[in-house]
């Protein structure tokens, strides 16, 4: 199994781990629920917004499809990886709302897998698009803009 396939499998397993069955193990303060529930919804919306421009070319693998153009507008003007950013945000909210250790561990695993996956994808995109991609990296954060950051290439 190649690296891309291993990363896709690990990502699927981590996402499935967020659905670990069982009863809640702890209580959450209302303030946490008040943040986690909207974060889950906002993350899901961000992931969908990132997926839509791909249409039928959307792939879970790290190599871009041959006919893919470099997406730089819409949500891609704010994040180079809005699908992953959305999955991370939604996954964090969901893991908190589940109130069990297994979904939290799954979210931590998902975070690590997506970090690795992004690095592999970036190499493919740079090889494919060259200078235009490097310019995009220089002005657009990897996942989401952070306050006070002027150069966001590795945010």
N, C-alpha and C positions, 0 to 999 in steps of 0.2 A: 504494500500500500504506500503510495507516495505521500509527501508532506501535506499537500493540499487536501487529500482525502482524509488523512489523519486529523487535520484541523477541523474539517467539516464534521467528522464523526464526534470529535470532542465537543464542538459547539452544540451539536444536537443533543448529546448526552447531558451537557450542563443545562441547556434549556429544559430538557425533560426533568432534570433534578429539581427545577423550580416548582414542579407540580407534585413533588413528593407527598404521598397521602398521609393523613393522620390529623389528630386534633391539635389545636393550639396548645403551646406549652407555657406561654406567659402572656401577661396583659400588656397592652400598649397604651401609653398616655394619649389622650385625645389629640394633643398637638402633633404627635408622631403620625397618627392616623390621618390627621388633617394635612400633612405633607405627603405621606406615602401614597395615599389614594390618588391625589391629582398627579403625582409623579408617575404613577403607573399609567394613567390615561395619557399624559403628555408624552411619555416615552413611546407608547404604542403609536400615537399619532405621528411623532417624529420618524419612527421606523417606516411607517406606511408612506409618509411624504418622501422619504429617501428612496423607497422602492419604486414608486410610481414612474419616475422618469426613465427607469430601465425597461419598463414594459416587459415584453417576452424575453429580453436579453438578460434579465436578472439571473444570476448564478451564485451558488454558495461557494464556488471555488475561487482561488486567489488569482488566477490568470483571467484578465478581462477578455470578453468575447471579441472576436476579430472585428466586428462591425461597430464596436463601442466607440463613441466619441468621448472626449474628456468633459465630464459634467462639471460646470463651475458656477451655475446660476441656481436660483431658487434656494432650497435648503443647502445645496452644495456650495453656496457662497459663504455660508456661516460655519460649515463643518465638512471636512473631507470625507467623513464616514458617518453620515446622519443615521443610517440604518443601525450601525453598531452603537452609536451614541443613544439612540432610542431604545435598543435592546437593553443596554446597561441601565438606563434610567428606569425603564419599566420593570426590569428585573429586580433592581434595588427596592423599588416600592413594593413590588409583589412579595419579595422575600421577607420584608418587614411585616407586611400584612398577614403573611402565613403564620408568623409567630412560632416557628419551629427552627431548629438548627440546620436541618438538611437543606432547605431552600437558601439559607444564608451561605452555606458552604458551596452550593451549586452556583450562586451568584459570584462568589469570589473566584471560582473555577472559570466561569464564563468570562469574567474580567481578564484573567490571565490568558485564556485561549484567544480572545479577541485582540489582545495586545500583540500576541505572536502572529496571528493571522494578518493583522494590519501591516506589520513589518514585511511580511512576504508579499502582500498585495502591492505595497509601495515600491518594492523592487521591480515588480512586473510593470507597474504604471510608469515608472521612470524610464525603464528600458523602452517602453512603447511610445511614450509621448515626449520624452526628453526635456528640453528647456521649458516648454509651456507647462509641463507638470512641475518642474522645480520652482517656477515662478508662482504657481498655484500653492505649493507647499509653503512658500515663504510668506504668503499673505493669509492663509486659511488654516485654522487649527485642526488638529487631527480629529478631535471629538467635539469639543465645544469651546466657545470663547471664554477665557478666564479674565476677570477684572484685573486691570493694571498690567496686562501682558502686552508688550508692543510687538514682539516677534513671536508668533504663535505656531511656528512650524512643528514643534514637538509638544504641544499642549495636550 
